């Protein structure tokens, strides 16, 4: 499980061209010497820098997490370190994905165990206190199976390839997970774990 998961973790970044055949849009303006040069506006440069920064941060987060998994000795041990684990609780599946929040999607790991569904962000997030002081923390979610009312599978109407998993809790909270390396497998493990928990509670 450790080797395949690390492969999934480190190969989960895909960058695709928005132009056919991998070609990019280029505009050239002649200078005084007649040599054509690329033209790029400040706004485009700013967007490019922003995208590259996000990609760099994502890669760094994945590398740090991958290093931690190797150092600790596997995904299951990382799970036991990050979350309180009950006697007899076993990790069934760990998947790289994104948790959607009001601030946008957060990259991390979704852990599915025999007792809970948990999420841990790949990198720390900056927040400011009422006094204006900045602090960093990892986004962390833990939901016991008995608190999960139902799980829905859905997709983007305009982009059917973008699939989501919606998890609704008994107290009215909903969590949206997306960007799975293997969507069907993650959904299958999640539904199976919740189904087992519901049978045990009957």
N, C-alpha and C positions, 0 to 999 in steps of 0.2 A: 504493500500500500504506500509506503514511504517514497519509493522510487517513482511510481506512476504519478503520485500527487505532486512531487517536485517538478516532474515534466509538465504537468498541467499548469502549475503555478508559474513557471518561468516561460512557458510558451503561450500564455494566455493573452498576450498583447498583439492585436492585429491592426495594421495601418493600411488602409485601402485608398486608392486614388479616386478622386471624384470625377475624373475625366476618362473617357474610353481609351482602351489599349495602354493605360498607364501614362498617357501624355498629360503634361501640365499646361495650363494656360499661360502663354508668354506674350508680353507686349514689349515692343522695342521702339525706342526713339533715337533718331540720329543725333549725334553731338556735332560740334563745329568741325571736327576733323573727318566727318563722314563715317565714323565707326559706330556701329549699332550697339547699344547697351541695354541691359534689362532695366525696366522702370518699375519701381515698387513704392507705393505710397506709405506714409507714416502709419496710417491706420492698419494697412495690411501687415506691415512689419510688426506692429504691436500685437496683432492677432496671432501672427506666426510665432512670436516670442512667447506669448501666453500658452499656445498649444504645446510648444517644445518644452516649456517649463513643466506643464502638467504631465507630459510623457516621461520626462526625466524623473519627476517625483514619484510617478507610478512605478517605474523601473526600480528606483532606489527602495521603495517600499517592498516590492516583491523580493528583491535580493536580500534585504534585511530579514524578512519573514522566512525566506528559504534557508538563510544561514542559521536562524534560530531553530528551525525544525531539525536541521542536521545536528546542531549543538546539543539540543535537548534529547534527541534520539527518536524522533518520529512525531507524526501529527497527533497521535493519541496522547502522548505525553505533554505536548503543547496545550491540548485541550484541557487536560487535568490541571495544568499550571494556571491557566487563565480563568477557569470556572470551578465552582464547588461541585464535586462529583459525589453522588450517593453510592452506597454499597451496592455492588452488582451492576452499576451503570456502565454501559459500553458505548464507544463511539462507532456509529454505523457508517457515516460518510462525512467527508469534509470537502467542500466545493468552493472554488474561487468565484466570487460574484460581486455585485454592487447592491448596496442597500440604499433605496431612494429616501432622501430626507428633504425638508423644506429648503435646505441650502444646496441641494443637488445630490447626485449619486456619490456614495462613498465606497471605495474599493476595500474588500476585505475577504474574510473566510466565513462561510456558513457551516457550522457544525451541527450534524444531526445525530443525536444519541438515542438510546433507549428510553431516556427520561425527559429530554429537552431539545429545543432548537435554539442555537446560540449564534451570535455574530460578533466578530472582532475585526476592527478596521486594521488595514495593513500599516498605516502610518498615523501618527498622532495629529490631532486637530487643534488649531489655535482658537482660544476663546478669551474674551476680555471680561474681567470682573467689574462690578459696579464702580470700583475705584479706578478703573482704567488699566489695571495690571493684566498683562498677557500670561496665560498659562496654557499648557499643552496636555492633552489627554487622548487616550484611544477610545473610539466609539465602541461601546459594548452593550449587547442585548442578550438577554437570557429569558426564554419563555418555556415553562413546563408544558408538557403535552396536554395535561388536563385543562390548561388555560386556553388552548387553541380550539376555537369553535369550528372553523372550517378553512380549507385551503382551496383557492381558485387558480386555475391556469388561464392566462389571457395573453393577448398579443396586440401590438400596435396595428390599428386598422390600415394606416397608410404604409406601414412597413411590416408585413406579416412575419418577417424573419426575426423581428425584435419581440421576444417572448418574455413574459413576466410571471412570477409566482406571487400571488397575494395571500397573505396570512392574516386572518381576522381572529381576534381574541374574544373571550366571553365578556370582557368588560368594555368592548367597543373600540379597541385600538386595531389599526390595520398596518401591516408592514409589507412593503413591496420590494421584491428581490429580482434582479435582472442581470444580464451579461454573463450567464453561465457558460462554462466551457463545454459542458454536456447537460443541457437543459432537461432532457427526458430522464436521464439517470438520477439527477438531483430531485426531480419531482417524484419519481417512483420511490426513492428512499424516504422522502418526506411523508408521502401518503401512507406508506407501509408502517413507518414508525408511529404515526398518529393513530392508525387503525388498530395496531397492537395495544396501544395505551388505552384506547376506548373499550376494547374487549376486556381488558383487565379490570376496568372500573365498573363493568356491568355487574 
